[in-house]
Amino acid sequence: MNQTLLSILAFVPLVLAGVLLIGFRWPAKYAMPVIFLLTALIGLTAWDMSFNRVLASSLQGLLLTAAILWIIFGAILLLNTLKHSGGITAIRHGFAGITPDRRIQALIVAWLFGCFIEGASGFGTPAAVAAPLLVALGFPALAAVVLGMMVQSTPVSFGAVGTPILVGVAGGLDKVGMSEQLLALNSNWEVFFHLIYSRVAITHGLIGMLMPLLMVMIMTRFFGKNKSWKEGLAVAPFAIFTALCFSLPYMAAGVFLGPEFPSMIGAMVGLAIVVPAAKAGFLLPKQTWDFAEAKDWPAEWMGKIEMKIEDVAGKSPVSVPMAWAPYLLLAVFLVASRIFPELKAALIAVSFGWTDILGETGVSGSLQPLYLPGGILCMVVIVTCFLHRMRFSELKAAVSESSRTLLGAGFVLIFTIPMVRILINSGVNGSDLVSMPVAMAQLVANGVGDVYPFFAPAVGALGAFIAGSNTVSNLMLSQFQFNTAGLLGVSGAMMVAAQSVGAAAGNMIAIHNVVAASATVGLLGREGITLRKTMLPTLYYLLAAGSLTMLAMYGMAISDPLMVG
C-alpha cells in the first residue's frame, strides 16, 4: 500500500466519528466503541502492529481514563455538595443585588462566574450551572443557554484545573520520545511543556479581550426589544474593563504558575474587581437595559421547566462568603500542592502505575489520586461538609448524583482514550511505518503547505465538535499538529498551542455541551437554534486564533527546542 493511501486510511477513524456522530446523529456511547474497534483493526492489519502492542495501548488508555474520571467526579461532587448545602443558592442571591442592568449581570454571572466554574469544574459544567442561574435572575432560557455556551471559549483550555492541557496535551504527545530528543538538545520536557501552555494562555488572553463585549452584543441583538447591536456596544467600556480584569491575571497565571490556575485566578481577580466597580457605577452606561416583559417573549425563548432555585429546607441559609469559601479553599489547596515541593512529593508518593505494559517498551501509565485535581476536590468537599454543617444524608445524595453523572461520561471515555493511544503508539510496528498521526500530518502538510498554521485552530475545533471535549480533541490531535509543524519547519509548541486554543473554541458548538446546558432549563430539542447563534463567536475565535498563529510562526518567527526542517 502506498504512503498516500496509508495516510488516508489513518484519517478513517476520525472521519467515521464525524459521520456517525454528526451525519447519522449516533450517541457517542454507540459511535465510540465502533471507532475503537476500527482503529484497532487498522493498527493490526494496515500498520502491522502486534496484538500485544494494541492491547498494551488500550490498557494505557484505560489508566488515562481513570485519571480523567477521577477529576470529573471531584468537580461534579463539589458542585452537587454546594447545591445540597445551600451554597449555590447563596451565590445566586449575592449576584442578584449588584445591578439591575441585564448586560452587566451577563458579564458578571455568565462571563466571570462562568469562567470560574470552568476553571474549577470544566467538562461543560459552566453552561449547565450559569444557564439556570441566569434564568433564576430573569433571563429568557434560550438567552441563558447561548450566554452559557459562549463561556465555553477562553477559559476552557485551563478548565477542570488544567485537564485539557495536563491530560489532553501531555497525554496526546509522545512524551517519552520527545523527552529523549530534548535531552539531546540540552533541554527537557518541563521546559517544552511550559512553552506550550504559556502560549495557549497568551493567545486565549488576547482573543478573549473581545469575548465579553461580543457576548453582550449577541444578547441585545437577538434577545433585546429593539434587536440592536448598538445597545450592546453601549456597554463597551465596562465590557473591555471586565475582559482586562480577567485576561491579564489569566495570562500571568498561565506563564508563571502553570496550567491548573489561569481560569480560576483570572475569574477570582476579575470578580473581586468588577463586582465592587459595578456596585459603584464605574464605567456603567447611563441607561439601564432590560429584556422586554416576559409575556412578550417568543415561545422558542422559553424553557419547558420553570427554573426555581429554592433555599434548602430546614437549614440556616449559608452566607455568601461561606458559599464561596470552598472554591477559595480549592484554589489555595491547588496552588499549595503545586508550589511546595514537600507537599507535592507527599501527594505524588501515593501512586499506582504500570511501566512497560505487557512488556511493550514506552507504553506506560500511572495514576496519582491525591495529587490529581480529583483528590484535592474531594478533600475540599470533606472540609465543606463541616463548614456548611451538612447532614450525612445530604453528602450521600451529592455523591449519588455525581456517580450517576459519571457513568455516562465514563462509558464513552473507556473507548475514546484507548483509541487515541493506539493511534499514538502505532509507530512501533512490523512494517517500519511512521505512526498514524505522523501519516496524517504528512498528508495535510503536503496538501495545504505553509498556510496550514492558519487552519490549525479549526482542526482542533473540529475535534472538539466531534468529541464534545477539548481534552479528547487534544488527546486525538496534539501529536498530529506537532508532526505537521515539524514537516513545515515551524514551532511545534506554537502549533500544539493553536490546537488547544481551537479545541477550546470548538466547545461553543459542541453538541454534547449544548444538550447539557439546554437540559438544565428545559430547552431540549432546540439545540439547532443555539448552535446558529454560537457559530458567530466560534468563527471570530478561529479567525483570530489562526491569524495570531500565522503571525507568531512567520511574522515573529518564534521557535522552540524541537524545531526541525
C-alpha positions as CSV (number, residue, x, y, z in Angstrom):
1,M,0.0,0.0,0.0
2,N,1.5,3.4,-1.0
3,Q,2.1,6.2,1.6
4,T,-0.9,8.4,0.4
5,L,-3.4,5.5,0.8
6,L,-2.0,4.7,4.2
7,S,-2.3,8.4,5.3
8,I,-5.9,8.4,4.1
9,L,-6.6,5.2,6.0
10,A,-5.2,6.8,9.2
11,F,-7.8,9.5,8.8
12,V,-10.7,7.0,8.5
13,P,-11.4,6.6,12.3
14,L,-11.7,10.4,12.7
15,V,-13.8,10.8,9.6
16,L,-16.1,7.9,10.6
17,A,-16.5,9.5,14.0
18,G,-17.8,12.7,12.3
19,V,-20.1,10.7,10.0
20,L,-21.6,8.7,12.8
21,L,-21.9,11.5,15.4
22,I,-22.9,14.3,13.1
23,G,-24.3,12.7,9.9
24,F,-26.2,9.8,11.5
25,R,-26.6,11.5,14.9
26,W,-25.5,8.4,16.8
27,P,-24.9,9.0,20.5
28,A,-21.2,8.9,21.4
29,K,-21.9,5.8,23.6
30,Y,-22.7,3.8,20.4
31,A,-20.2,5.5,18.0
32,M,-17.0,5.4,20.0
33,P,-16.9,1.6,20.6
34,V,-17.2,1.2,16.8
35,I,-14.4,3.7,16.2
36,F,-12.2,2.0,18.8
37,L,-12.6,-1.4,17.1
38,L,-11.9,0.1,13.6
39,T,-8.8,1.8,14.9
40,A,-7.5,-1.5,16.5
41,L,-8.3,-3.3,13.2
42,I,-6.3,-0.7,11.1
43,G,-3.4,-0.9,13.6
44,L,-3.3,-4.7,13.5
45,T,-3.7,-5.0,9.7
46,A,-2.5,-2.0,7.7
47,W,0.0,-0.9,10.3
48,D,1.2,-4.4,11.2
49,M,1.1,-3.6,15.0
50,S,1.4,-6.6,17.3
51,F,-1.7,-7.7,19.2
52,N,0.3,-7.2,22.3
53,R,1.0,-3.5,21.5
54,V,-2.6,-2.8,20.6
55,L,-3.7,-4.4,23.9
56,A,-1.0,-2.5,25.9
57,S,-2.0,0.8,24.3
58,S,-5.6,0.1,25.3
59,L,-4.7,-0.6,28.9
60,Q,-2.6,2.6,28.9
61,G,-5.7,4.4,27.7
62,L,-7.7,3.0,30.5
63,L,-5.2,4.3,33.1
64,L,-5.6,7.8,31.5
65,T,-9.4,7.4,31.5
66,A,-9.3,6.6,35.2
67,A,-7.4,9.8,35.8
68,I,-9.9,11.9,33.8
69,L,-12.9,10.3,35.5
70,W,-11.4,10.9,38.9
71,I,-11.1,14.7,38.1
72,I,-14.7,14.8,36.6
73,F,-16.1,13.1,39.7
74,G,-14.4,15.5,42.1
75,A,-15.5,18.5,40.1
76,I,-19.2,17.4,39.9
77,L,-19.1,16.3,43.6
78,L,-18.1,19.7,44.8
79,L,-20.9,21.3,42.7
80,N,-23.5,18.9,44.0
81,T,-22.2,19.3,47.6
82,L,-22.8,23.1,47.3
83,K,-26.2,22.5,45.8
84,H,-27.3,20.4,48.8
85,S,-25.6,22.7,51.4
86,G,-27.4,25.8,50.0
87,G,-24.1,27.3,48.8
88,I,-25.3,27.7,45.2
89,T,-28.5,29.4,46.4
90,A,-26.4,31.9,48.4
91,I,-24.1,32.6,45.4
92,R,-27.2,33.3,43.3
93,H,-28.6,35.7,45.9
94,G,-25.3,37.5,46.0
95,F,-25.4,38.2,42.3
96,A,-29.0,39.4,42.2
97,G,-28.3,42.6,44.2
98,I,-25.4,44.0,42.2
99,T,-27.1,45.9,39.4
100,P,-30.5,45.8,37.5
101,D,-28.8,46.2,34.1
102,R,-29.0,42.8,32.4
103,R,-25.8,43.5,30.3
104,I,-23.8,43.9,33.5
105,Q,-25.4,40.9,35.1
106,A,-24.5,38.8,32.0
107,L,-20.8,40.0,32.2
108,I,-20.6,39.1,35.9
109,V,-22.7,35.9,36.1
110,A,-22.2,34.4,32.7
111,W,-18.6,35.5,31.9
112,L,-16.7,35.9,35.2
113,F,-18.6,33.3,37.3
114,G,-18.9,31.0,34.3
115,C,-15.1,31.3,33.8
116,F,-14.5,30.4,37.4
117,I,-16.8,27.4,37.3
118,E,-15.0,26.3,34.1
119,G,-11.6,26.6,35.8
120,A,-12.8,24.6,38.8
121,S,-15.0,22.0,37.1
122,G,-14.8,22.0,33.3
123,F,-16.5,19.4,31.1
124,G,-19.4,21.7,30.1
125,T,-20.3,22.5,33.7
126,P,-20.3,26.3,33.3
127,A,-23.2,26.3,30.8
128,A,-25.1,23.8,32.9
129,V,-24.5,26.0,36.1
130,A,-24.7,29.5,34.6
131,A,-27.8,28.9,32.5
132,P,-30.2,28.0,35.4
133,L,-28.6,30.8,37.5
134,L,-29.4,33.4,34.7
135,V,-32.9,32.1,34.3
136,A,-33.4,32.4,38.1
137,L,-32.3,36.0,37.7
138,G,-35.0,36.6,35.0
139,F,-33.2,35.9,31.7
140,P,-35.0,34.0,28.8
141,A,-34.0,30.3,28.8
142,L,-32.6,30.5,25.3
143,A,-30.5,33.6,26.0
144,A,-29.2,31.9,29.2
145,V,-28.1,28.8,27.2
146,V,-26.4,30.9,24.4
147,L,-24.5,33.0,27.0
148,G,-23.6,29.9,28.9
149,M,-22.2,28.3,25.7
150,M,-20.1,31.4,24.9
151,V,-18.3,30.9,28.2
152,Q,-17.0,27.7,26.6
153,S,-14.1,29.5,24.9
154,T,-11.3,31.4,26.6
155,P,-11.3,29.6,30.0
156,V,-11.7,26.1,28.5
157,S,-8.1,25.2,27.8
158,F,-7.4,25.6,31.6
159,G,-10.8,24.2,32.7
160,A,-11.1,21.5,35.4
161,V,-7.9,22.8,36.9
162,G,-5.9,22.3,33.7
163,T,-7.2,18.9,32.5
164,P,-7.2,19.7,28.7
165,I,-3.5,20.6,29.0
166,L,-2.3,18.2,31.7
167,V,-4.2,15.2,30.4
168,G,-5.1,16.2,26.8
169,V,-1.9,17.7,25.5
170,A,0.5,15.8,27.7
171,G,-1.3,12.5,27.1
172,G,-1.7,13.2,23.4
173,L,2.0,13.8,22.7
174,D,4.8,11.2,22.6
175,K,6.3,12.4,25.8
176,V,8.9,9.6,26.1
177,G,10.2,10.1,22.5
178,M,10.2,13.9,22.8
179,S,11.9,13.9,26.2
180,E,14.8,11.9,24.7
181,Q,15.2,14.4,21.8
182,L,15.0,17.3,24.2
183,L,17.7,15.8,26.4
184,A,20.0,15.5,23.4
185,L,19.4,19.3,22.8
186,N,20.2,20.2,26.5
187,S,16.6,20.8,27.3
188,N,13.8,18.9,28.9
189,W,10.0,18.1,28.8
190,E,9.1,20.6,31.5
191,V,10.7,23.5,29.5
192,F,8.9,22.5,26.3
193,F,5.6,21.9,28.0
194,H,5.8,25.3,29.7
195,L,6.3,26.8,26.2
196,I,3.0,25.2,25.0
197,Y,0.7,26.2,27.9
198,S,2.2,29.7,28.2
199,R,1.5,30.3,24.5
200,V,-2.0,28.9,25.0
201,A,-2.6,31.4,27.8
202,I,-1.3,34.4,25.8
203,T,-3.3,33.5,22.6
204,H,-6.5,33.0,24.6
205,G,-5.9,36.1,26.7
206,L,-5.6,38.3,23.6
207,I,-8.6,36.8,21.7
208,G,-10.7,36.8,24.9
209,M,-10.4,40.6,25.3
210,L,-13.4,40.9,23.0
211,M,-15.5,37.9,24.1
212,P,-17.4,39.7,26.9
213,L,-18.4,42.5,24.6
214,L,-19.4,40.1,21.9
215,M,-21.4,38.2,24.4
216,V,-23.4,41.3,25.4
217,M,-23.9,42.4,21.8
218,I,-25.3,39.0,20.8
219,M,-27.7,39.2,23.7
220,T,-29.0,42.6,22.8
221,R,-29.2,41.8,19.1
222,F,-31.1,38.5,19.4
223,F,-32.9,38.9,22.7
224,G,-33.4,42.7,23.1
225,K,-36.7,44.6,22.5
226,N,-35.0,46.6,19.7
227,K,-32.8,43.8,18.2
228,S,-29.9,46.2,18.4
229,W,-26.2,45.6,18.2
230,K,-25.7,49.2,19.4
231,E,-27.3,48.6,22.8
232,G,-24.7,46.0,23.4
233,L,-21.9,48.3,22.1
234,A,-23.0,50.9,24.6
235,V,-21.5,48.8,27.4
236,A,-18.1,48.5,25.6
237,P,-16.1,50.5,28.2
238,F,-17.3,48.2,31.1
239,A,-17.1,45.0,28.9
240,I,-13.4,45.8,28.0
241,F,-12.7,46.6,31.6
242,T,-14.2,43.2,32.6
243,A,-12.1,41.5,29.9
244,L,-8.9,43.1,31.1
245,C,-9.6,42.2,34.8
246,F,-9.9,38.6,33.7
247,S,-7.4,38.3,30.9
248,L,-4.4,40.0,32.5
249,P,-4.2,37.8,35.6
250,Y,-5.2,34.8,33.4
251,M,-2.2,35.3,31.1
252,A,0.1,35.9,34.1
253,A,-1.0,32.7,35.8
254,G,-0.6,30.8,32.5
255,V,3.0,32.0,32.1
256,F,4.2,32.0,35.7
257,L,2.1,29.5,37.7
258,G,1.1,26.6,35.5
259,P,-1.9,25.1,33.6
260,E,-4.0,24.4,36.7
261,F,-4.7,28.0,37.6
262,P,-5.3,30.6,34.8
263,S,-9.1,30.4,34.5
264,M,-9.7,30.2,38.3
265,I,-7.3,33.1,39.1
266,G,-8.4,35.2,36.2
267,A,-12.1,34.9,37.3
268,M,-11.4,35.4,41.0
269,V,-9.4,38.5,40.4
270,G,-12.0,39.7,37.9
271,L,-14.9,39.1,40.3
272,A,-13.0,40.9,43.1
273,I,-12.5,44.0,41.0
274,V,-15.6,44.0,38.7
275,V,-18.3,43.4,41.3
276,P,-17.4,46.4,43.5
277,A,-16.9,48.5,40.4
278,A,-20.4,47.7,39.2
279,K,-21.9,48.5,42.6
280,A,-20.1,51.8,42.5
281,G,-21.4,52.6,39.0
282,F,-17.9,52.7,37.5
283,L,-18.0,52.9,33.6
284,L,-21.6,51.8,33.6
285,P,-23.8,53.2,30.8
286,K,-26.3,55.9,31.8
287,Q,-29.3,53.9,30.6
288,T,-30.2,50.6,32.2
289,W,-31.0,47.8,29.8
290,D,-33.6,45.1,30.3
291,F,-35.4,42.4,28.3
292,A,-39.0,43.0,27.1
293,E,-41.7,41.8,29.5
294,A,-41.8,38.0,29.8
295,K,-45.3,37.9,28.3
296,D,-43.9,39.3,25.0
297,W,-41.1,36.8,24.6
298,P,-41.4,34.3,21.7
299,A,-42.3,30.8,22.6
300,E,-38.9,29.4,21.4
301,W,-37.1,31.5,24.1
302,M,-39.0,29.8,26.9
303,G,-37.9,26.6,28.6
304,K,-40.4,23.8,29.5
305,I,-39.1,23.9,33.1
306,E,-39.8,26.9,35.3
307,M,-36.5,27.4,37.0
308,K,-36.6,27.9,40.7
309,I,-33.6,27.6,42.9
310,E,-35.1,27.1,46.3
311,D,-33.4,27.5,49.7
312,V,-32.5,24.2,51.3
313,A,-35.4,23.3,53.6
314,G,-34.8,23.2,57.3
315,K,-31.4,24.7,57.2
316,S,-30.0,28.1,58.2
317,P,-29.0,30.0,55.0
318,V,-25.3,29.8,54.1
319,S,-23.8,33.3,53.9
320,V,-22.3,34.5,50.6
321,P,-18.7,34.4,51.8
322,M,-19.2,31.0,53.3
323,A,-20.7,29.8,50.0
324,W,-17.6,30.9,48.2
325,A,-15.2,29.5,50.8
326,P,-14.9,26.0,49.2
327,Y,-13.8,27.5,45.9
328,L,-11.3,29.7,47.6
329,L,-10.1,26.7,49.5
330,L,-9.8,24.7,46.3
331,A,-7.6,27.5,44.8
332,V,-5.4,27.6,47.9
333,F,-5.0,23.8,48.1
334,L,-4.2,23.5,44.4
335,V,-1.6,26.3,44.5
336,A,0.0,24.8,47.6
337,S,0.1,21.3,46.1
338,R,1.9,22.6,43.0
339,I,4.4,25.1,44.5
340,F,5.5,23.5,47.8
341,P,8.0,20.6,46.9
342,E,7.5,18.7,50.2
343,L,3.7,18.7,49.9
344,K,3.9,17.8,46.2
345,A,6.2,14.9,46.9
346,A,3.9,13.6,49.7
347,L,0.9,13.7,47.4
348,I,2.7,12.1,44.4
349,A,4.0,9.3,46.7
350,V,0.6,7.7,46.6
351,S,0.8,6.4,43.0
352,F,-0.5,3.4,41.0
353,G,1.2,2.6,37.7
354,W,2.4,0.1,35.2
355,T,5.7,0.6,33.4
356,D,6.3,-1.1,30.0
357,I,2.7,-2.5,30.0
358,L,2.7,-6.2,28.8
359,G,6.5,-5.8,28.1
360,E,5.9,-3.1,25.5
361,T,8.7,-0.5,25.7
362,G,7.5,3.1,26.1
363,V,3.9,2.1,26.9
364,S,3.4,3.1,30.5
365,G,0.8,4.8,32.6
366,S,0.3,5.9,36.2
367,L,-2.4,7.3,38.5
368,Q,-1.7,9.7,41.4
369,P,-5.1,10.0,43.1
370,L,-4.1,12.6,45.8
371,Y,-2.1,14.8,43.5
372,L,-4.6,14.8,40.7
373,P,-7.2,17.6,41.0
374,G,-9.8,14.9,41.7
375,G,-8.2,14.1,45.1
376,I,-7.9,17.8,46.0
377,L,-11.5,18.4,45.1
378,C,-12.6,15.6,47.3
379,M,-10.6,17.0,50.2
380,V,-12.3,20.3,49.7
381,V,-15.7,18.5,49.7
382,I,-14.9,17.0,53.1
383,V,-14.0,20.4,54.6
384,T,-17.1,21.9,53.0
385,C,-19.3,19.4,54.9
386,F,-18.0,20.7,58.2
387,L,-18.0,24.4,57.1
388,H,-21.6,24.2,55.9
389,R,-22.8,21.9,58.7
390,M,-24.1,19.3,56.3
391,R,-26.0,16.2,57.3
392,F,-24.6,12.8,56.1
393,S,-27.8,12.3,54.1
394,E,-27.0,15.5,52.0
395,L,-23.5,14.4,51.3
396,K,-24.8,10.9,50.4
397,A,-27.2,12.5,47.9
398,A,-24.4,14.6,46.4
399,V,-22.2,11.5,46.0
400,S,-25.0,9.5,44.4
401,E,-25.9,12.3,41.9
402,S,-22.2,12.7,41.0
403,S,-21.7,9.0,40.5
404,R,-24.7,8.7,38.1
405,T,-23.4,11.7,36.0
406,L,-20.0,10.0,35.9
407,L,-21.4,6.7,34.4
408,G,-22.4,8.4,31.1
409,A,-19.1,10.2,30.6
410,G,-17.1,7.1,31.7
411,F,-18.5,4.7,29.2
412,V,-17.6,7.0,26.2
413,L,-14.1,7.7,27.5
414,I,-13.4,4.0,28.1
415,F,-13.3,3.6,24.3
416,T,-12.2,7.1,23.2
417,I,-8.9,7.3,25.0
418,P,-7.6,3.8,24.3
419,M,-8.4,4.5,20.6
420,V,-6.2,7.6,20.8
421,R,-3.3,5.7,22.4
422,I,-3.4,3.1,19.6
423,L,-3.1,5.9,17.1
424,I,-0.1,7.4,19.0
425,N,1.7,4.1,19.7
426,S,1.3,2.8,16.2
427,G,4.8,4.0,15.3
428,V,6.2,0.7,16.6
429,N,5.1,-2.0,14.1
430,G,6.3,-4.9,11.9
431,S,6.4,-2.8,8.7
432,D,8.6,0.0,9.9
433,L,5.8,2.6,9.2
434,V,5.5,6.0,10.8
435,S,2.7,6.3,13.4
436,M,-0.8,7.1,12.2
437,P,-0.7,10.8,13.4
438,V,2.6,11.3,11.6
439,A,1.0,9.8,8.4
440,M,-2.0,12.2,8.8
441,A,0.4,15.1,9.3
442,Q,2.3,14.3,6.1
443,L,-0.9,14.2,4.1
444,V,-2.1,17.5,5.4
445,A,1.2,19.3,5.2
446,N,1.7,18.2,1.6
447,G,-1.8,19.3,0.7
448,V,-2.0,22.7,2.4
449,G,1.6,23.7,2.8
450,D,2.9,26.8,4.6
451,V,-0.6,28.2,5.3
452,Y,-1.6,25.3,7.5
453,P,-0.9,27.1,10.8
454,F,-3.9,29.3,9.9
455,F,-6.1,26.3,9.9
456,A,-4.6,24.5,12.9
457,P,-7.1,26.0,15.4
458,A,-10.0,25.0,13.1
459,V,-8.7,21.4,13.1
460,G,-8.7,21.5,16.9
461,A,-12.3,22.9,16.9
462,L,-13.4,20.1,14.6
463,G,-12.0,17.6,17.1
464,A,-13.9,19.2,20.0
465,F,-17.1,19.4,17.9
466,I,-16.8,15.7,17.1
467,A,-15.7,14.5,20.6
468,G,-17.6,17.1,22.6
469,S,-14.4,17.8,24.6
470,N,-11.3,19.9,24.5
471,T,-9.4,17.2,26.4
472,V,-10.3,14.5,23.9
473,S,-9.6,16.8,20.9
474,N,-6.1,17.4,22.3
475,L,-5.6,13.7,23.0
476,M,-6.5,12.9,19.4
477,L,-4.8,15.7,17.5
478,S,-1.8,17.1,19.5
479,Q,0.7,14.7,18.0
480,F,-0.8,15.2,14.6
481,Q,-0.4,19.0,15.0
482,F,3.2,18.7,16.3
483,N,4.2,16.5,13.5
484,T,2.7,18.9,10.9
485,A,4.8,21.7,12.4
486,G,7.9,19.5,12.1
487,L,7.2,18.9,8.4
488,L,6.7,22.7,7.8
489,G,9.8,23.6,9.9
490,V,7.8,25.8,12.3
491,S,7.3,25.9,16.1
492,G,5.8,22.6,17.3
493,A,5.0,24.2,20.7
494,M,3.0,27.0,19.0
495,M,1.2,24.6,16.7
496,V,0.1,22.5,19.7
497,A,-0.9,25.7,21.5
498,A,-3.1,26.6,18.4
499,Q,-4.7,23.1,18.6
500,S,-5.6,23.7,22.2
501,V,-7.0,27.2,21.6
502,G,-9.1,26.0,18.6
503,A,-10.3,22.9,20.6
504,A,-11.5,25.3,23.4
505,A,-13.4,27.4,20.9
506,G,-15.0,24.3,19.4
507,N,-16.7,23.7,22.7
508,M,-19.1,26.6,21.9
509,I,-20.6,24.4,19.1
510,A,-20.0,21.0,20.8
511,I,-23.4,19.3,20.7
512,H,-22.8,17.5,24.0
513,N,-22.4,20.8,25.8
514,V,-25.4,22.4,24.1
515,V,-27.6,19.4,25.1
516,A,-26.3,19.5,28.7
517,A,-27.0,23.2,29.1
518,S,-30.4,23.0,27.3
519,A,-31.5,20.2,29.6
520,T,-31.0,22.3,32.7
521,V,-33.5,24.9,31.6
522,G,-36.0,22.6,29.7
523,L,-34.9,23.6,26.1
524,L,-34.0,20.1,24.8
525,G,-34.8,19.7,21.1
526,R,-33.9,23.3,20.3
527,E,-30.1,22.8,20.1
528,G,-30.1,24.0,16.4
529,I,-31.3,27.5,17.4
530,T,-28.5,27.8,20.0
531,L,-25.8,26.5,17.5
532,R,-26.8,29.0,14.9
533,K,-26.1,31.8,17.4
534,T,-22.9,30.4,18.9
535,M,-21.4,29.9,15.4
536,L,-20.7,33.7,15.2
537,P,-18.4,33.8,18.3
538,T,-16.8,30.5,17.2
539,L,-16.0,31.9,13.8
540,Y,-14.5,35.1,15.4
541,Y,-12.4,32.9,17.7
542,L,-11.0,30.6,15.0
543,L,-10.2,33.5,12.6
544,A,-8.4,35.4,15.3
545,A,-6.5,32.3,16.6
546,G,-5.5,31.4,13.0
547,S,-4.2,34.9,12.3
548,L,-2.3,35.1,15.6
549,T,-0.7,31.6,14.9
550,M,0.4,32.8,11.4
551,L,1.8,36.0,12.9
552,A,3.7,34.0,15.6
553,M,5.1,31.5,13.1
554,Y,6.0,33.8,10.2
555,G,5.9,37.4,11.4
556,M,7.7,36.9,14.7
557,A,9.4,33.6,13.7
558,I,9.1,32.2,17.2
559,S,11.0,28.9,17.8
560,D,11.3,26.1,20.3
561,P,13.9,23.4,21.1
562,L,12.4,20.8,18.8
563,M,12.1,22.7,15.6
564,V,13.3,20.8,12.5
565,G,13.1,21.3,8.8
